[in-house]
């Protein structure tokens, strides 16, 4: 059962505004690059912040999350 902030559509829409900027995700992208990854699977992707960052950087990204409201945002 996901937390309300990720599962409630009203809260999920606000998540990125409050979490911005996502400088915490940059090291994970660096690790993917260091490993010469071409694909990433973001387990617990929430609103897709990392999956989208990775995709924008040219990686094939797949995000999964039990909170469908967050996936709708993604
Ligand atoms: C702290 S949030 C982080 C979301 C996202 N990775 C980010 O950086 O913005 C944790 C996420 O894990 C998801 N989650 C909770 N339980 C999970 C499970 N058993 N398997 C996969 N994801 C889960 C939640 O729905 C939520 O989106």
PDB file of the backbone (N, CA, C, O) and the ligand in Angstrom, with CONECT records:
HET    LIG  A 101      27
ATOM      1  N   UNK A   1       0.852  -1.196   0.000  1.00  0.00           N
ATOM      2  CA  UNK A   1       0.000   0.000   0.000  1.00  0.00           C
ATOM      3  C   UNK A   1       0.887   1.245   0.000  1.00  0.00           C
ATOM      4  O   UNK A   1       1.595   1.484   0.979  1.00  0.00           O
ATOM      5  N   UNK A   2       0.870   2.036  -1.056  1.00  0.00           N
ATOM      6  CA  UNK A   2       1.723   3.223  -1.121  1.00  0.00           C
ATOM      7  C   UNK A   2       1.255   4.328  -0.169  1.00  0.00           C
ATOM      8  O   UNK A   2       0.086   4.379   0.212  1.00  0.00           O
ATOM      9  N   UNK A   3       2.173   5.201   0.202  1.00  0.00           N
ATOM     10  CA  UNK A   3       1.827   6.344   1.054  1.00  0.00           C
ATOM     11  C   UNK A   3       0.882   7.278   0.305  1.00  0.00           C
ATOM     12  O   UNK A   3       0.883   7.336  -0.925  1.00  0.00           O
ATOM     13  N   UNK A   4       0.065   8.016   1.086  1.00  0.00           N
ATOM     14  CA  UNK A   4      -0.953   8.885   0.497  1.00  0.00           C
ATOM     15  C   UNK A   4      -0.349   9.926  -0.449  1.00  0.00           C
ATOM     16  O   UNK A   4      -0.936  10.235  -1.487  1.00  0.00           O
ATOM     17  N   UNK A   5       0.811  10.461  -0.098  1.00  0.00           N
ATOM     18  CA  UNK A   5       1.367  11.523  -0.943  1.00  0.00           C
ATOM     19  C   UNK A   5       1.670  11.021  -2.354  1.00  0.00           C
ATOM     20  O   UNK A   5       1.733  11.806  -3.300  1.00  0.00           O
ATOM     21  N   UNK A   6       1.856   9.714  -2.486  1.00  0.00           N
ATOM     22  CA  UNK A   6       2.120   9.152  -3.814  1.00  0.00           C
ATOM     23  C   UNK A   6       0.859   8.571  -4.455  1.00  0.00           C
ATOM     24  O   UNK A   6       0.773   8.449  -5.677  1.00  0.00           O
ATOM     25  N   UNK A   7      -0.107   8.218  -3.625  1.00  0.00           N
ATOM     26  CA  UNK A   7      -1.300   7.534  -4.141  1.00  0.00           C
ATOM     27  C   UNK A   7      -2.492   8.462  -4.355  1.00  0.00           C
ATOM     28  O   UNK A   7      -3.369   8.176  -5.171  1.00  0.00           O
ATOM     29  N   UNK A   8      -2.524   9.581  -3.617  1.00  0.00           N
ATOM     30  CA  UNK A   8      -3.645  10.519  -3.764  1.00  0.00           C
ATOM     31  C   UNK A   8      -3.350  11.441  -4.941  1.00  0.00           C
ATOM     32  O   UNK A   8      -2.327  12.127  -4.945  1.00  0.00           O
ATOM     33  N   UNK A   9      -4.237  11.468  -5.946  1.00  0.00           N
ATOM     34  CA  UNK A   9      -3.960  12.275  -7.143  1.00  0.00           C
ATOM     35  C   UNK A   9      -3.684  13.746  -6.833  1.00  0.00           C
ATOM     36  O   UNK A   9      -2.865  14.375  -7.504  1.00  0.00           O
ATOM     37  N   UNK A  10      -4.362  14.303  -5.818  1.00  0.00           N
ATOM     38  CA  UNK A  10      -4.150  15.730  -5.486  1.00  0.00           C
ATOM     39  C   UNK A  10      -2.759  15.952  -4.923  1.00  0.00           C
ATOM     40  O   UNK A  10      -2.122  16.964  -5.214  1.00  0.00           O
ATOM     41  N   UNK A  11      -2.288  15.016  -4.122  1.00  0.00           N
ATOM     42  CA  UNK A  11      -0.959  15.161  -3.517  1.00  0.00           C
ATOM     43  C   UNK A  11       0.141  14.800  -4.511  1.00  0.00           C
ATOM     44  O   UNK A  11       1.190  15.444  -4.550  1.00  0.00           O
ATOM     45  N   UNK A  12      -0.101  13.783  -5.299  1.00  0.00           N
ATOM     46  CA  UNK A  12       0.916  13.363  -6.280  1.00  0.00           C
ATOM     47  C   UNK A  12       1.243  14.496  -7.248  1.00  0.00           C
ATOM     48  O   UNK A  12       2.385  14.638  -7.683  1.00  0.00           O
ATOM     49  N   UNK A  13       0.241  15.298  -7.580  1.00  0.00           N
ATOM     50  CA  UNK A  13       0.477  16.418  -8.512  1.00  0.00           C
ATOM     51  C   UNK A  13       1.363  17.498  -7.900  1.00  0.00           C
ATOM     52  O   UNK A  13       1.991  18.268  -8.626  1.00  0.00           O
ATOM     53  N   UNK A  14       1.417  17.560  -6.559  1.00  0.00           N
ATOM     54  CA  UNK A  14       2.215  18.589  -5.877  1.00  0.00           C
ATOM     55  C   UNK A  14       3.643  18.137  -5.588  1.00  0.00           C
ATOM     56  O   UNK A  14       4.511  18.967  -5.315  1.00  0.00           O
ATOM     57  N   UNK A  15       3.893  16.841  -5.644  1.00  0.00           N
ATOM     58  CA  UNK A  15       5.152  16.271  -5.169  1.00  0.00           C
ATOM     59  C   UNK A  15       6.366  16.915  -5.826  1.00  0.00           C
ATOM     60  O   UNK A  15       7.301  17.313  -5.132  1.00  0.00           O
ATOM     61  N   UNK A  16       6.366  17.023  -7.117  1.00  0.00           N
ATOM     62  CA  UNK A  16       7.549  17.539  -7.811  1.00  0.00           C
ATOM     63  C   UNK A  16       7.816  19.006  -7.477  1.00  0.00           C
ATOM     64  O   UNK A  16       8.969  19.433  -7.421  1.00  0.00           O
ATOM     65  N   UNK A  17       6.740  19.783  -7.253  1.00  0.00           N
ATOM     66  CA  UNK A  17       6.911  21.197  -6.926  1.00  0.00           C
ATOM     67  C   UNK A  17       7.641  21.350  -5.592  1.00  0.00           C
ATOM     68  O   UNK A  17       8.473  22.243  -5.430  1.00  0.00           O
ATOM     69  N   UNK A  18       7.324  20.476  -4.644  1.00  0.00           N
ATOM     70  CA  UNK A  18       7.954  20.577  -3.326  1.00  0.00           C
ATOM     71  C   UNK A  18       9.332  19.932  -3.293  1.00  0.00           C
ATOM     72  O   UNK A  18      10.161  20.306  -2.464  1.00  0.00           O
ATOM     73  N   UNK A  19       9.592  18.992  -4.157  1.00  0.00           N
ATOM     74  CA  UNK A  19      10.882  18.278  -4.153  1.00  0.00           C
ATOM     75  C   UNK A  19      11.921  18.933  -5.061  1.00  0.00           C
ATOM     76  O   UNK A  19      13.107  18.615  -4.975  1.00  0.00           O
ATOM     77  N   UNK A  20      11.488  19.834  -5.921  1.00  0.00           N
ATOM     78  CA  UNK A  20      12.383  20.482  -6.876  1.00  0.00           C
ATOM     79  C   UNK A  20      13.386  21.382  -6.150  1.00  0.00           C
ATOM     80  O   UNK A  20      13.000  22.004  -5.161  1.00  0.00           O
ATOM     81  N   UNK A  21      14.643  21.491  -6.576  1.00  0.00           N
ATOM     82  CA  UNK A  21      15.269  20.777  -7.671  1.00  0.00           C
ATOM     83  C   UNK A  21      15.793  19.412  -7.216  1.00  0.00           C
ATOM     84  O   UNK A  21      16.129  19.239  -6.044  1.00  0.00           O
ATOM     85  N   UNK A  22      15.865  18.456  -8.122  1.00  0.00           N
ATOM     86  CA  UNK A  22      16.232  17.091  -7.777  1.00  0.00           C
ATOM     87  C   UNK A  22      17.713  16.820  -7.984  1.00  0.00           C
ATOM     88  O   UNK A  22      18.093  15.916  -8.727  1.00  0.00           O
ATOM     89  N   UNK A  23      18.549  17.619  -7.314  1.00  0.00           N
ATOM     90  CA  UNK A  23      19.993  17.417  -7.421  1.00  0.00           C
ATOM     91  C   UNK A  23      20.415  16.081  -6.809  1.00  0.00           C
ATOM     92  O   UNK A  23      21.497  15.572  -7.100  1.00  0.00           O
ATOM     93  N   UNK A  24      19.538  15.508  -5.945  1.00  0.00           N
ATOM     94  CA  UNK A  24      19.853  14.216  -5.326  1.00  0.00           C
ATOM     95  C   UNK A  24      19.914  13.091  -6.348  1.00  0.00           C
ATOM     96  O   UNK A  24      20.494  12.038  -6.080  1.00  0.00           O
ATOM     97  N   UNK A  25      19.318  13.304  -7.519  1.00  0.00           N
ATOM     98  CA  UNK A  25      19.272  12.238  -8.526  1.00  0.00           C
ATOM     99  C   UNK A  25      20.503  12.202  -9.418  1.00  0.00           C
ATOM    100  O   UNK A  25      20.760  11.204 -10.091  1.00  0.00           O
ATOM    101  N   UNK A  26      21.261  13.291  -9.422  1.00  0.00           N
ATOM    102  CA  UNK A  26      22.420  13.387 -10.321  1.00  0.00           C
ATOM    103  C   UNK A  26      23.445  12.272 -10.074  1.00  0.00           C
ATOM    104  O   UNK A  26      23.959  11.706 -11.039  1.00  0.00           O
ATOM    105  N   UNK A  27      23.760  11.938  -8.808  1.00  0.00           N
ATOM    106  CA  UNK A  27      24.729  10.841  -8.590  1.00  0.00           C
ATOM    107  C   UNK A  27      24.274   9.507  -9.175  1.00  0.00           C
ATOM    108  O   UNK A  27      25.096   8.716  -9.637  1.00  0.00           O
ATOM    109  N   UNK A  28      22.970   9.260  -9.156  1.00  0.00           N
ATOM    110  CA  UNK A  28      22.486   7.986  -9.708  1.00  0.00           C
ATOM    111  C   UNK A  28      22.681   7.939 -11.225  1.00  0.00           C
ATOM    112  O   UNK A  28      22.993   6.895 -11.797  1.00  0.00           O
ATOM    113  N   UNK A  29      22.493   9.074 -11.845  1.00  0.00           N
ATOM    114  CA  UNK A  29      22.730   9.140 -13.287  1.00  0.00           C
ATOM    115  C   UNK A  29      24.223   8.945 -13.577  1.00  0.00           C
ATOM    116  O   UNK A  29      24.596   8.294 -14.552  1.00  0.00           O
ATOM    117  N   UNK A  30      25.062   9.516 -12.720  1.00  0.00           N
ATOM    118  CA  UNK A  30      26.512   9.351 -12.882  1.00  0.00           C
ATOM    119  C   UNK A  30      26.915   7.886 -12.738  1.00  0.00           C
ATOM    120  O   UNK A  30      27.785   7.404 -13.463  1.00  0.00           O
ATOM    121  N   UNK A  31      26.282   7.179 -11.803  1.00  0.00           N
ATOM    122  CA  UNK A  31      26.580   5.748 -11.621  1.00  0.00           C
ATOM    123  C   UNK A  31      26.191   4.970 -12.876  1.00  0.00           C
ATOM    124  O   UNK A  31      26.942   4.113 -13.341  1.00  0.00           O
ATOM    125  N   UNK A  32      25.013   5.275 -13.420  1.00  0.00           N
ATOM    126  CA  UNK A  32      24.572   4.584 -14.641  1.00  0.00           C
ATOM    127  C   UNK A  32      25.575   4.816 -15.766  1.00  0.00           C
ATOM    128  O   UNK A  32      25.908   3.898 -16.515  1.00  0.00           O
ATOM    129  N   UNK A  33      26.047   6.047 -15.873  1.00  0.00           N
ATOM    130  CA  UNK A  33      27.025   6.369 -16.919  1.00  0.00           C
ATOM    131  C   UNK A  33      28.349   5.655 -16.666  1.00  0.00           C
ATOM    132  O   UNK A  33      28.957   5.124 -17.595  1.00  0.00           O
ATOM    133  N   UNK A  34      28.792   5.643 -15.421  1.00  0.00           N
ATOM    134  CA  UNK A  34      30.053   4.976 -15.062  1.00  0.00           C
ATOM    135  C   UNK A  34      30.007   3.493 -15.418  1.00  0.00           C
ATOM    136  O   UNK A  34      31.018   2.904 -15.802  1.00  0.00           O
ATOM    137  N   UNK A  35      28.830   2.901 -15.287  1.00  0.00           N
ATOM    138  CA  UNK A  35      28.651   1.472 -15.591  1.00  0.00           C
ATOM    139  C   UNK A  35      28.350   1.232 -17.070  1.00  0.00           C
ATOM    140  O   UNK A  35      28.115   0.100 -17.493  1.00  0.00           O
ATOM    141  N   UNK A  36      28.362   2.316 -17.848  1.00  0.00           N
ATOM    142  CA  UNK A  36      28.059   2.236 -19.285  1.00  0.00           C
ATOM    143  C   UNK A  36      26.688   1.613 -19.522  1.00  0.00           C
ATOM    144  O   UNK A  36      26.486   0.886 -20.494  1.00  0.00           O
ATOM    145  N   UNK A  37      25.755   1.903 -18.628  1.00  0.00           N
ATOM    146  CA  UNK A  37      24.399   1.384 -18.779  1.00  0.00           C
ATOM    147  C   UNK A  37      23.728   2.036 -19.980  1.00  0.00           C
ATOM    148  O   UNK A  37      23.970   3.200 -20.299  1.00  0.00           O
ATOM    149  N   UNK A  38      22.892   1.263 -20.625  1.00  0.00           N
ATOM    150  CA  UNK A  38      22.063   1.831 -21.695  1.00  0.00           C
ATOM    151  C   UNK A  38      20.589   1.803 -21.303  1.00  0.00           C
ATOM    152  O   UNK A  38      19.760   2.475 -21.916  1.00  0.00           O
ATOM    153  N   UNK A  39      20.275   1.013 -20.269  1.00  0.00           N
ATOM    154  CA  UNK A  39      18.904   0.939 -19.776  1.00  0.00           C
ATOM    155  C   UNK A  39      18.909   1.053 -18.252  1.00  0.00           C
ATOM    156  O   UNK A  39      19.866   0.646 -17.593  1.00  0.00           O
ATOM    157  N   UNK A  40      17.846   1.602 -17.708  1.00  0.00           N
ATOM    158  CA  UNK A  40      17.670   1.632 -16.254  1.00  0.00           C
ATOM    159  C   UNK A  40      16.227   1.250 -15.941  1.00  0.00           C
ATOM    160  O   UNK A  40      15.312   1.545 -16.710  1.00  0.00           O
ATOM    161  N   UNK A  41      16.039   0.587 -14.796  1.00  0.00           N
ATOM    162  CA  UNK A  41      14.710   0.321 -14.271  1.00  0.00           C
ATOM    163  C   UNK A  41      14.609   1.044 -12.937  1.00  0.00           C
ATOM    164  O   UNK A  41      15.362   0.761 -12.005  1.00  0.00           O
ATOM    165  N   UNK A  42      13.692   1.959 -12.858  1.00  0.00           N
ATOM    166  CA  UNK A  42      13.509   2.782 -11.667  1.00  0.00           C
ATOM    167  C   UNK A  42      12.370   2.182 -10.842  1.00  0.00           C
ATOM    168  O   UNK A  42      11.195   2.446 -11.096  1.00  0.00           O
ATOM    169  N   UNK A  43      12.743   1.368  -9.847  1.00  0.00           N
ATOM    170  CA  UNK A  43      11.746   0.711  -8.991  1.00  0.00           C
ATOM    171  C   UNK A  43      11.308   1.707  -7.916  1.00  0.00           C
ATOM    172  O   UNK A  43      12.132   2.192  -7.140  1.00  0.00           O
ATOM    173  N   UNK A  44      10.037   2.003  -7.877  1.00  0.00           N
ATOM    174  CA  UNK A  44       9.543   3.039  -6.973  1.00  0.00           C
ATOM    175  C   UNK A  44       9.778   4.409  -7.584  1.00  0.00           C
ATOM    176  O   UNK A  44      10.255   5.331  -6.922  1.00  0.00           O
ATOM    177  N   UNK A  45       9.439   4.523  -8.843  1.00  0.00           N
ATOM    178  CA  UNK A  45       9.753   5.741  -9.616  1.00  0.00           C
ATOM    179  C   UNK A  45       8.925   6.948  -9.208  1.00  0.00           C
ATOM    180  O   UNK A  45       9.275   8.078  -9.546  1.00  0.00           O
ATOM    181  N   UNK A  46       7.826   6.725  -8.483  1.00  0.00           N
ATOM    182  CA  UNK A  46       6.975   7.851  -8.105  1.00  0.00           C
ATOM    183  C   UNK A  46       6.498   8.612  -9.331  1.00  0.00           C
ATOM    184  O   UNK A  46       5.931   8.034 -10.259  1.00  0.00           O
ATOM    185  N   UNK A  47       6.736   9.914  -9.319  1.00  0.00           N
ATOM    186  CA  UNK A  47       6.298  10.753 -10.436  1.00  0.00           C
ATOM    187  C   UNK A  47       7.283  10.718 -11.607  1.00  0.00           C
ATOM    188  O   UNK A  47       7.144  11.476 -12.567  1.00  0.00           O
ATOM    189  N   UNK A  48       8.261   9.847 -11.519  1.00  0.00           N
ATOM    190  CA  UNK A  48       9.128   9.604 -12.666  1.00  0.00           C
ATOM    191  C   UNK A  48      10.329  10.528 -12.785  1.00  0.00           C
ATOM    192  O   UNK A  48      10.945  10.614 -13.848  1.00  0.00           O
ATOM    193  N   UNK A  49      10.663  11.214 -11.710  1.00  0.00           N
ATOM    194  CA  UNK A  49      11.741  12.208 -11.797  1.00  0.00           C
ATOM    195  C   UNK A  49      13.040  11.596 -12.336  1.00  0.00           C
ATOM    196  O   UNK A  49      13.653  12.142 -13.254  1.00  0.00           O
ATOM    197  N   UNK A  50      13.452  10.464 -11.762  1.00  0.00           N
ATOM    198  CA  UNK A  50      14.714   9.889 -12.231  1.00  0.00           C
ATOM    199  C   UNK A  50      14.566   9.233 -13.596  1.00  0.00           C
ATOM    200  O   UNK A  50      15.444   9.374 -14.447  1.00  0.00           O
ATOM    201  N   UNK A  51      13.479   8.528 -13.812  1.00  0.00           N
ATOM    202  CA  UNK A  51      13.288   7.870 -15.110  1.00  0.00           C
ATOM    203  C   UNK A  51      13.304   8.897 -16.239  1.00  0.00           C
ATOM    204  O   UNK A  51      13.863   8.648 -17.307  1.00  0.00           O
ATOM    205  N   UNK A  52      12.692  10.041 -15.996  1.00  0.00           N
ATOM    206  CA  UNK A  52      12.663  11.083 -17.026  1.00  0.00           C
ATOM    207  C   UNK A  52      14.030  11.727 -17.205  1.00  0.00           C
ATOM    208  O   UNK A  52      14.435  12.041 -18.324  1.00  0.00           O
ATOM    209  N   UNK A  53      14.741  11.922 -16.092  1.00  0.00           N
ATOM    210  CA  UNK A  53      16.104  12.465 -16.170  1.00  0.00           C
ATOM    211  C   UNK A  53      16.989  11.531 -16.986  1.00  0.00           C
ATOM    212  O   UNK A  53      17.746  11.971 -17.852  1.00  0.00           O
ATOM    213  N   UNK A  54      16.883  10.226 -16.694  1.00  0.00           N
ATOM    214  CA  UNK A  54      17.687   9.236 -17.413  1.00  0.00           C
ATOM    215  C   UNK A  54      17.299   9.193 -18.889  1.00  0.00           C
ATOM    216  O   UNK A  54      18.160   9.097 -19.763  1.00  0.00           O
ATOM    217  N   UNK A  55      16.014   9.262 -19.152  1.00  0.00           N
ATOM    218  CA  UNK A  55      15.552   9.245 -20.539  1.00  0.00           C
ATOM    219  C   UNK A  55      16.064  10.471 -21.298  1.00  0.00           C
ATOM    220  O   UNK A  55      16.513  10.368 -22.440  1.00  0.00           O
ATOM    221  N   UNK A  56      15.990  11.625 -20.646  1.00  0.00           N
ATOM    222  CA  UNK A  56      16.504  12.857 -21.273  1.00  0.00           C
ATOM    223  C   UNK A  56      18.000  12.756 -21.557  1.00  0.00           C
ATOM    224  O   UNK A  56      18.514  13.418 -22.458  1.00  0.00           O
ATOM    225  N   UNK A  57      18.700  11.914 -20.775  1.00  0.00           N
ATOM    226  CA  UNK A  57      20.137  11.743 -20.951  1.00  0.00           C
ATOM    227  C   UNK A  57      20.465  10.617 -21.944  1.00  0.00           C
ATOM    228  O   UNK A  57      21.629  10.266 -22.135  1.00  0.00           O
ATOM    229  N   UNK A  58      19.425  10.062 -22.567  1.00  0.00           N
ATOM    230  CA  UNK A  58      19.655   9.083 -23.618  1.00  0.00           C
ATOM    231  C   UNK A  58      19.534   7.635 -23.202  1.00  0.00           C
ATOM    232  O   UNK A  58      19.703   6.739 -24.029  1.00  0.00           O
ATOM    233  N   UNK A  59      19.245   7.387 -21.934  1.00  0.00           N
ATOM    234  CA  UNK A  59      19.064   6.017 -21.472  1.00  0.00           C
ATOM    235  C   UNK A  59      17.641   5.555 -21.748  1.00  0.00           C
ATOM    236  O   UNK A  59      16.710   6.360 -21.775  1.00  0.00           O
ATOM    237  N   UNK A  60      17.482   4.258 -21.953  1.00  0.00           N
ATOM    238  CA  UNK A  60      16.136   3.696 -22.051  1.00  0.00           C
ATOM    239  C   UNK A  60      15.663   3.435 -20.628  1.00  0.00           C
ATOM    240  O   UNK A  60      16.218   2.582 -19.935  1.00  0.00           O
ATOM    241  N   UNK A  61      14.658   4.154 -20.196  1.00  0.00           N
ATOM    242  CA  UNK A  61      14.240   4.101 -18.797  1.00  0.00           C
ATOM    243  C   UNK A  61      12.841   3.520 -18.659  1.00  0.00           C
ATOM    244  O   UNK A  61      11.927   3.850 -19.415  1.00  0.00           O
ATOM    245  N   UNK A  62      12.705   2.639 -17.665  1.00  0.00           N
ATOM    246  CA  UNK A  62      11.409   2.072 -17.316  1.00  0.00           C
ATOM    247  C   UNK A  62      11.157   2.358 -15.845  1.00  0.00           C
ATOM    248  O   UNK A  62      12.006   2.072 -15.001  1.00  0.00           O
ATOM    249  N   UNK A  63      10.006   2.913 -15.537  1.00  0.00           N
ATOM    250  CA  UNK A  63       9.646   3.186 -14.153  1.00  0.00           C
ATOM    251  C   UNK A  63       8.480   2.330 -13.720  1.00  0.00           C
ATOM    252  O   UNK A  63       7.527   2.137 -14.475  1.00  0.00           O
ATOM    253  N   UNK A  64       8.553   1.814 -12.496  1.00  0.00           N
ATOM    254  CA  UNK A  64       7.437   1.058 -11.930  1.00  0.00           C
ATOM    255  C   UNK A  64       7.141   1.588 -10.531  1.00  0.00           C
ATOM    256  O   UNK A  64       8.047   1.998  -9.806  1.00  0.00           O
ATOM    257  N   UNK A  65       5.874   1.574 -10.167  1.00  0.00           N
ATOM    258  CA  UNK A  65       5.480   2.081  -8.854  1.00  0.00           C
ATOM    259  C   UNK A  65       4.075   1.581  -8.554  1.00  0.00           C
ATOM    260  O   UNK A  65       3.244   1.504  -9.458  1.00  0.00           O
ATOM    261  N   UNK A  66       3.793   1.236  -7.287  1.00  0.00           N
ATOM    262  CA  UNK A  66       2.446   0.784  -6.950  1.00  0.00           C
ATOM    263  C   UNK A  66       1.432   1.930  -6.880  1.00  0.00           C
ATOM    264  O   UNK A  66       0.227   1.683  -6.835  1.00  0.00           O
ATOM    265  N   UNK A  67       1.908   3.182  -6.871  1.00  0.00           N
ATOM    266  CA  UNK A  67       1.005   4.330  -6.734  1.00  0.00           C
ATOM    267  C   UNK A  67       0.614   4.837  -8.121  1.00  0.00           C
ATOM    268  O   UNK A  67       1.370   5.566  -8.764  1.00  0.00           O
ATOM    269  N   UNK A  68      -0.561   4.448  -8.565  1.00  0.00           N
ATOM    270  CA  UNK A  68      -0.955   4.806  -9.928  1.00  0.00           C
ATOM    271  C   UNK A  68      -1.116   6.318 -10.101  1.00  0.00           C
ATOM    272  O   UNK A  68      -0.921   6.830 -11.204  1.00  0.00           O
ATOM    273  N   UNK A  69      -1.467   7.039  -9.037  1.00  0.00           N
ATOM    274  CA  UNK A  69      -1.593   8.500  -9.148  1.00  0.00           C
ATOM    275  C   UNK A  69      -0.246   9.128  -9.504  1.00  0.00           C
ATOM    276  O   UNK A  69      -0.187  10.087 -10.274  1.00  0.00           O
ATOM    277  N   UNK A  70       0.832   8.585  -8.942  1.00  0.00           N
ATOM    278  CA  UNK A  70       2.166   9.095  -9.273  1.00  0.00           C
ATOM    279  C   UNK A  70       2.535   8.736 -10.708  1.00  0.00           C
ATOM    280  O   UNK A  70       3.148   9.532 -11.419  1.00  0.00           O
ATOM    281  N   UNK A  71       2.158   7.538 -11.125  1.00  0.00           N
ATOM    282  CA  UNK A  71       2.443   7.136 -12.505  1.00  0.00           C
ATOM    283  C   UNK A  71       1.680   8.018 -13.486  1.00  0.00           C
ATOM    284  O   UNK A  71       2.171   8.308 -14.577  1.00  0.00           O
ATOM    285  N   UNK A  72       0.480   8.444 -13.098  1.00  0.00           N
ATOM    286  CA  UNK A  72      -0.271   9.349 -13.974  1.00  0.00           C
ATOM    287  C   UNK A  72       0.495  10.657 -14.172  1.00  0.00           C
ATOM    288  O   UNK A  72       0.501  11.213 -15.269  1.00  0.00           O
ATOM    289  N   UNK A  73       1.144  11.150 -13.105  1.00  0.00           N
ATOM    290  CA  UNK A  73       1.958  12.361 -13.214  1.00  0.00           C
ATOM    291  C   UNK A  73       3.156  12.090 -14.125  1.00  0.00           C
ATOM    292  O   UNK A  73       3.488  12.890 -15.000  1.00  0.00           O
ATOM    293  N   UNK A  74       3.786  10.954 -13.896  1.00  0.00           N
ATOM    294  CA  UNK A  74       4.956  10.602 -14.724  1.00  0.00           C
ATOM    295  C   UNK A  74       4.573  10.551 -16.190  1.00  0.00           C
ATOM    296  O   UNK A  74       5.419  10.271 -17.040  1.00  0.00           O
TER     297      UNK A  74
HETATM  298  C1  LIG A 101      10.307   8.312  -1.358  1.00  0.00           C
HETATM  299  S1  LIG A 101       9.339   7.958  -2.784  1.00  0.00           S
HETATM  300  C2  LIG A 101      10.519   8.256  -4.071  1.00  0.00           C
HETATM  301  C3  LIG A 101       9.888   8.413  -5.427  1.00  0.00           C
HETATM  302  C4  LIG A 101      10.869   8.667  -6.563  1.00  0.00           C
HETATM  303  N1  LIG A 101      11.850   7.598  -6.695  1.00  0.00           N
HETATM  304  C5  LIG A 101      11.565   9.999  -6.407  1.00  0.00           C
HETATM  305  O1  LIG A 101      12.793  10.022  -6.242  1.00  0.00           O
HETATM  306  O2  LIG A 101      10.882  11.025  -6.482  1.00  0.00           O
HETATM  307  C6  LIG A 101       9.210   6.161  -2.722  1.00  0.00           C
HETATM  308  C7  LIG A 101       8.377   5.554  -3.833  1.00  0.00           C
HETATM  309  O3  LIG A 101       8.381   4.135  -3.676  1.00  0.00           O
HETATM  310  C8  LIG A 101       7.097   3.650  -3.970  1.00  0.00           C
HETATM  311  N2  LIG A 101       6.927   2.338  -3.333  1.00  0.00           N
HETATM  312  C9  LIG A 101       6.432   2.065  -2.113  1.00  0.00           C
HETATM  313  N3  LIG A 101       6.423   0.744  -1.887  1.00  0.00           N
HETATM  314  C10 LIG A 101       6.931   0.148  -2.995  1.00  0.00           C
HETATM  315  C11 LIG A 101       7.186  -1.200  -3.372  1.00  0.00           C
HETATM  316  N4  LIG A 101       6.919  -2.207  -2.556  1.00  0.00           N
HETATM  317  N5  LIG A 101       7.722  -1.434  -4.597  1.00  0.00           N
HETATM  318  C12 LIG A 101       8.014  -0.412  -5.428  1.00  0.00           C
HETATM  319  N6  LIG A 101       7.811   0.896  -5.133  1.00  0.00           N
HETATM  320  C13 LIG A 101       7.262   1.156  -3.918  1.00  0.00           C
HETATM  321  C14 LIG A 101       6.154   4.715  -3.475  1.00  0.00           C
HETATM  322  O4  LIG A 101       4.866   4.637  -4.096  1.00  0.00           O
HETATM  323  C15 LIG A 101       6.920   5.994  -3.863  1.00  0.00           C
HETATM  324  O5  LIG A 101       6.578   6.421  -5.148  1.00  0.00           O
CONECT  298  299
CONECT  299  298  300  307
CONECT  300  299  301
CONECT  301  300  302
CONECT  302  301  303  304
CONECT  303  302
CONECT  304  302  305  306
CONECT  305  304
CONECT  306  304
CONECT  307  299  308
CONECT  308  307  309  323
CONECT  309  308  310
CONECT  310  309  311  321
CONECT  311  310  312  320
CONECT  312  311  313
CONECT  313  312  314
CONECT  314  313  315  320
CONECT  315  314  316  317
CONECT  316  315
CONECT  317  315  318
CONECT  318  317  319
CONECT  319  318  320
CONECT  320  311  314  319
CONECT  321  310  322  323
CONECT  322  321
CONECT  323  308  321  324
CONECT  324  323
END
